[in-house]
Amino acid sequence: WLSTVVVPPASRGQGIASALSLCIAGEAARLGFPSIYLFTPHNESLYGRAGWNTIETAEVNGTAVAIMARPTHSYIRVPGSCKSVYPPTNTA
């Protein structure tokens, strides 16, 4: 399961959440998992654009969520590509 992808408001709309989800799919493929799953209360269309399919809807603590899956076999891993998905924050 992919859980809790959070992108700071100032960085949203740049494809970071989609890129992170694809990196996780690539890692799941490397580990031999045929599919990866997530649930989301708000971002079904975002994940849908990244190749995730809604397989069910449910309610979690009174909130409607979409349960989604993505096959990992369709992911092509580019070496080193996931390391630069989110640039480090300057803490100085």
N, C-alpha and C positions, 0 to 999 in steps of 0.2 A: 504494500500500500504506500502510496505517496501521501504524505501528510503535512499540512501547514506550510504552504508556500506563501511567504509574506514579502511584499516589495514595498519599500517606503513610498508614500504618496508622491514625492518629488521625482521618483524614478519610474513611475508607472507609465504605461503606454509606449514603452521602448522594446517590448518583446522579451523582457527579462523572465517573467513567470513562464512563458512558453519555452524559452531556452532551457530554463532549469528543469522543466518537466521532461524535455527531450533528453537532457543529460541523464536524468534518473532512469529513463527508459533504456538508454544505452548501457548503463551500468547493470540494470536488471537482465538485459540480453547477455551481457558478458558473463553474468553469474548463472545463466542457463534458464532463467524464468521465461516462459512463453508469453506472458501478459503481465501488465501492471495495472493496479486499480487505484481509484481515488473517489472521494465524495466531495461535493462542493455545494454550498447553499447559494452562491452568487455568480460563479464564473463558468457556467456550463458552455457558453458560446466561446469564451477564450480557449478553453481546453478542446472544444470541438474543432476549432481552427488548427489546433496542433495535432490532430489525428485521433483524439479520444472520442469514444462512442458512448452515449448514454445507454446503460443496460437495464437500469431500474430507477425508480424514484422511491423515496422513503421519507420518513419523518424522524428527526433526531432532536430530542429535547424540545419538541414543539415547532421545529424549523424544518421546512421542506428542503430536501437535498436531492441532487442528482448523483447517482452512483455511476461511475464511468470506468471504462477499460480501454487499454491500448495495447495492441500486440507489439511485442518487442522485436519480432523478426523483420519488421519494416524499417527499423532504425539503422542507419549507416553511421557508424562511429568514426569521427575524424579525430585522430590522435591529438590530444592536448586541447581540443575544442571546448571542453567543459571547464577548464581552468580559468578561462577569461570571461565567463558568462557575467560575473558580477565583479566589477573592479573593487579593489580594496579601498576602504575609507581612510582618508588621511586623518590620523589621530593626533598629529603633532599640534 
